[in-house]
Each structure stands twice: as C-alpha cells, then as structure tokens.
Amino acid sequence: MSDTRNIKTNYRWQCRRGMLELDLLLNNFVDKKIDSLDEKQKQFFDVLLSYPDQALLDLLLGNSVSSDSDISNLVSQIRSTSLS
C-alpha cells in the first residue's frame, strides 16, 4: 500500500506543470488510472511527461497527434478519463 501511495505521489509531483489545464488533466488521470497501467504503459507515461508543456497540451487537446501509437493510446486514455 505504501509503495502505491509513493508511486502516486511521485507521479503527482511530476504532473505539476506550468499550465493549470495540464495539472488538472494529468493529476486526474494519475488519481483514477495510474494503478491500472502496466509497466510498459507507465514507461510511456514517463515519456509523455518529458514533453514540453505546449506540446503536451496540444496532444491532450487534440491539436496534434503523436506518430507513436503507444503515446496516442495513452493520450486517448487521459482524455477519456478527464471526461468521466
């Protein structure tokens, strides 16, 4: 249980961005879905978190599309989580 909490806390810290919109979208996803991701998906989430804020926002708002299908799938999951 403690490990799960530490993982979420670490991800919540990484999700702190320069844009409130990103903070809300990403932290909502971490709160609701991070536990259900497998290790490969978590690695892609780490990659996604390394993107510059504007590029990440464009992906999450659908203004751009990643050429990487794994990243695109993760972006779709984040979007659908924000709508639920």
Long-range contacts (C-beta under 8 A, 24 or more apart in sequence): 4-35, 7-34, 8-34, 8-35, 11-45, 14-46, 14-49, 15-49, 17-53, 17-56, 18-53, 19-53, 19-57, 21-57, 22-53, 22-56, 22-57, 22-60, 24-82, 25-60, 25-78, 25-82, 26-78, 28-81, 28-82, 29-77, 29-78, 29-81, 29-82, 32-81, 32-84, 33-77, 33-81, 40-70, 41-70, 41-74, 44-68, 44-70, 44-71, 44-74, 45-74, 47-71, 48-74, 48-75
